[in-house]
Amino acid sequence: MPAVLRVIFWTYERGGWQYDILSALILAFIFLTPRAVLDGSAFSKAEEPPIMEQKDQTMTEPALQNFSKQS
């Protein structure tokens, strides 16, 4: 248990072999971990729904005339 606490609290002297090993492990994690793991897309099970493009909602001139006749 004391070894785990020393790793968590990073109590090793700078320049010691333990410090070098921990630094190498951190760098290996940073450079060797796929980007998909870090951004979370590797773990998402549900696909995102496609983005729906909204059509122009303005009424055309004939549609406005029909609308005004119905009112």
C-alpha positions, 0 to 999 in steps of 0.5 A: 500500500505505501508504494501505491500512495507514493505513486499517487502522491508522486513522492519520488525524487526527481532524477530517480529511476522511479520518477523516470519510469512514471514519466515514461508511463505518462508519456506512453499513455499520452502518445500511444492512446488512440484519439477515439478513446480520449474523446469518448467516441470509442465508448459510445454505443448509440450513433448520433442522429443525423442532422436534419436540414431545415427547409426554408419556412417562408411562404411563397406568393401563391401560398400567401394568397391561398392563406389569405383567402382561407382566413 
